[in-house]
């Protein structure tokens, strides 16, 4: 993603296959810096798809007392690429290290043990993704596995119109002691972070700062968290990169991505370009990568962008994606500041649970909210 840079902007350089060290990260702690990551020349993948190995993201510092400046920086990022970094987010490094360690323990379990947590609905263990997705653009099957949680849990798992409701499927405490308690804590801390970011988004869209805190929106949010493991087993050795996830957009309001130090995320700002240009987004130590989802793109009347992205990797990689959804009965409709007589709403109002089901059916085909003409 390309941002506009002023003469006062500072850059931080690092190779694509390395992570930021602590001294670099300490420099980033100053207010709302834009981060530019350079990794050499352009290259093309096996199908001739141009990949820019240079990317830039706005960096939002949640410890900055000047929230209006943060809102302006966030707005620019959401109109440009739909992606930005968040630093000083309030979730401790020690706890994030523990989350990743616990996630790794889960994926190291025997396959038969993990398959005990496989269910039809969108939670629990998902067996190697190569059995589910084939990407024609890269001519590869997806390589990866995931374990997902919904929240808050409910006992009712019978309503197909509420796909994020119902109980989770947990590993036995005998197999992974304390695992459930750790993950429940992460769900809550990540939701608190999502609400903090929501307040900045509200200001960026000329809404009341507490707009997203309403009970019908994030006050009773329905988050969805996916722990992801991208492995290299059974990958085609002739391929320079391994496909982890095909090109897609997220159906959420926003998504919070925590990553290890292995790169792999790529974004494409113009999915209709020929050839498509993919830009690498490097991991930033102790930061979250945040992106706009289809629901927020829709509510902003396409002012904010839900950008297509994918995962291509070269070595084993772990990530945690936290998808922030409003309550099932939240009304997804255009914000007042995003419509006018000259720019009427592109979409009619619709309940979150209904829109989610529509988007969920379309996202596998690489569609965004802009592609959904009827609700």
N, C-alpha and C positions, 0 to 999 in steps of 0.2 A: 504494500500500500504506500502511496506517495502523499506526503503532507506538505503544506506550504511552510517554508522556513524563513524566518526573519534573519537579519544580519546578526542578531544577538543569540541565535539558537546555538546550542552546543551539541556535538555529536559524540557517540561512543562507538568504537570500532571493535569488532571481534570476528574471528573466522566462524563460518556456519557450523562447523562440527565441534565447537567448544562452547562452554557456558561462561557467563560473566563471573568474574571473581569478586570477592567481597569488597575490594577497594573500588572497583567500578561501580558496584551497587551502592556504595556509600555516597558516591557522587550523584547518583540518580535520586537520592533522597531529597535533593533540593526541589523546588516547586515546579510541577507541571512541565517537566522537560520532555521534549520529543526525542525519541530514541531512533537512531539510524544504525542498522546492522549491515555490514558489508562482508561479502564472502567471495569476491572475485568477479569473474566475467559471467555473462549470460551463458546458458547452456540449453540444450534441448534434450527432452527425454526420448525414450525409444520410439515414440510415434511422432517425433518432430515437434512436440508441443513446447513452445518457448517458455522457459522458466527464468524469471528474474531472481537472482540470488541476492538481491539487495531489497531491503524492506524497511519501512519506517512506521512507527506507531506513536501516537501521542501517549504520554505517560501521566496518569492522574494520581496525585499524591493525596490520600485521604486525610493526612495529618495537616494539610494546608488550611489555615483558618480562612483564607479568601475563597469561599465556596463559589462566588460568582465567577472568579477566574477559572476555577475548575470546571464550572458549567460551560463556559465559553470554549475551553479546550476540548471537553467531551463532545460538545455539539459539532465542532469542526471534524472530530474523528468519526462521529456517527454519520455525518453527511458525506464524508470522503470515502472511508473504507469499511465502516461499521465495526472496526476492531480497535481496542486500545489496551494498554497495560494499566493495572492498578497496583500501587505500592503503598506501604504503611497501612495495610488494610485491617489490622487488628487481630488477625489469626496468627498465633505465635509460630515461629520457625520450628520449635520443638514439637508442637502438636502436628504440624504438617509433615515433619519427618516421621512421626509415629504413624500417621495415616498412610503414607506411602509404604512404610515397612509392613504394616498390617495388610495392605493391598497385595504386596508381593507375596506374603505368606499364603494368602488365599489362592493366588494363581499357581503357586508351587505345589498345591495339593494334588494328589492323584486325580486323573481325569474322572474316574468313576465316582470319587467323592464329590467333585464339583457338579457332576451330572445329577446328583441327588437334589440339587437346587434348581434344576431346569423346570420351568413352567411355561404354559402357552402364552400367558399375558406378559406385558412388557416390564418384567421384573425378574429377579433371580439371575441365574447363570445362563449366558448365551454361549453355546459351543462355538468352536472356531468359525469366524465369520466367513471364511472361504466357502463354507457350505451354503451361504446365504446371498452373497453379493458378488457379481461379476461386473467389472468396469470396462466398458468398451473403449473409453478414451485412452486408458493405459494398457488395455488388453491383458488385464490381470484379475485374478480373484483376490478378494480381501483376505488379509492375514491378521487375525486378532481374535481376542475373546473378551468378554465383558461380564460384569456382575452389576446389577442395577437395583436401586431401592426407590420406593415412592414414599411420600410422607405428607402429612402425618398418616399413620396407619389407621385403617378402619376395619371393622369386622366384616362389613358387607363387601363381598367380592363378586356380586351377582349382576351388577348393572353395567352392561357393555357400553353405555353412553358416558360412563365416567372412568376412562381408562387409567387414571392415576389414583383411583381409590382402591381400598382393599388392603389385606395384610401383605407383608413382605415374607420372603422365604430366607431364613437365616441359617448359617452354618451352625452345627452343634457346638455348644460351649465346651464339650470334651475335645473337639477338634481344634477350635480356635478360641481359647478362653479370653473373655473380655472384648471380643470382636464386635459384637452387637452394640455394646455400650459405647465403644469408641466411635462407631459409625453414626449412631444416633446423635452423639455430641457434634460430629462434623456437620451433619445435616442442619443442626440448629445454628452453628456458628456461620456456616456458609449462607444460610437464609438471612441472618443478621447483616452480613456483608452485602447481600443483594439489596436489602432495604436501604443501606447507606448509599449505595450507588443509585438506587431509585430516586433518592432525594435530589441528587445532582442532575439526573435525567429530567426530573420534573422542572427544575429551574431552567434547564437548557431548552425546554419546550414551553416556557412561559406559563407553567402551571404552579399551583400552590406547592410549597416545598414538601408538604405531607400528603400530596395527592395519592401516591402509590401506597401509603400506609393505611388507607381505608380498609375496613374489614373485608369488603367484597373484592379487593384487589390483592395486595400482599399481606394484609392483616391476617387473612386466612389462606395463605398461598398454598399451592400444590407443587412443591419442588420434586424434581426427579434427578437422581444422581447416578452416574455411570462410571464405574471403575474399569479402566481399559488397560489391556495388556497386548502389546503388539510384539509378537515373537517372530523369529526368523526361521523356525522349523518348517521344513517342506517348501521353502520358497525356491523359486527358479533362480539358480545361481547365475544365469546369463543376464538377469535383469540388474541394472545399476541401482534401481530403487525398488523397494517392496511396497505394494499398495496396502495401507492399513485401513483406510475408509474412503470410499468413492466420493466424488464431488456431491455436496449437499448443502442445504441451508438448515438452520435450526428452527423448529416451530415454536420456540419459547418467546418470552418477553426478552430476556437476556440470558446469556450462558457464561458461567464463570469456569474457566479452564485452569487447573493446576497441572503442571508438568514436571517431569524430572529434567535432567540436563541434556537429554537427547532431542535434537531437532526433528521435525517431521511435518508440522503444520504448514499448509500453503493456502493462500487465498487467491481468488480470481475476481477482480472488480468488474469485469465485463465478460460474463459467461457466454455472450453471443458473438464475441470477437473470433476471428479466424485468421491466424491461429489464436487460441486462448493463451493469455499470459498469466502464469502462476508465479506468485511472490512468496518467498519463504518468510515465515515468522519465527524468529529464534526465541528459545526460552529465555526468560529473564529471572535470575535468581531471586527467590522470595517474593515474586510478583504473581498476580493472576493475569491471564489474558482474558479479556471480556469482549464478547461480541453481541451485536443486536440480533434478535430473532425475528421470525416472520410476524409474530403478533404485534411487536412494537413497530415494525415497519408499517403494518397496516394501520395502527392507531395514529401514527404520525403522518398518515396520508403519503407514505413513501418519501418523506423528508429524510428520515433515518433509513439506513441501508441494512438489509439482511443479506450479507455477502456469502456467496458460495465458497466453500472451503473443502479441503481434503487432507488426507494424511499419506505421505510417502516417507519411508524411513529406510535406514541402512543398518541399524543395530537395535537390539531389544529396547523397548520403550514402554513407560508407564505414564498414564495420565488419569486425571479425575475431572469429569465434566459435570457441572452442577447446573441443571436447567431450571430457571425460575419461571413458574407459571402462576397466574392469578388463580383465584378460587374458581371452581367449576361454573358458578352462576354469574361470574363477572361479565359485564357487558363490554364487548370489544368493539369500540366505536371511535370515530375520528376525534382527536383532541380539538377543542375550540380554536386554538391558535394556529392549527394546521389546515384550516379550511376557510374559504371565502367564496364570494360570488364568482370570482374568476377561477378559483381552484376548489370546486366542490369535492366532497368525499368520494374517493374511488370505490369504497365498499360500504354496503349497508351494515347497520349494527347486527351483532350476532353474539350469542353467549359463548363463553370460553370453551365449554365442553363440546359444543357443536363445531366450533372452528377447529379445535384441536383434532377432532376426528377427521375433518376434511383435510387439514394440512398433513396429518400423519399418513394419509393415504397417498399424498402427492410428493412428500419429501423424498421418498425412495426413488422417485423418477427425476430428481434433481430440480424440482420446481420450488419457487419462493411464493410469498404472498402475492406478488404482482401477477403471477401466473394463474391465480385462482379468481376467476371472473364471476363466479356465482357462489353464494353461501346459503 
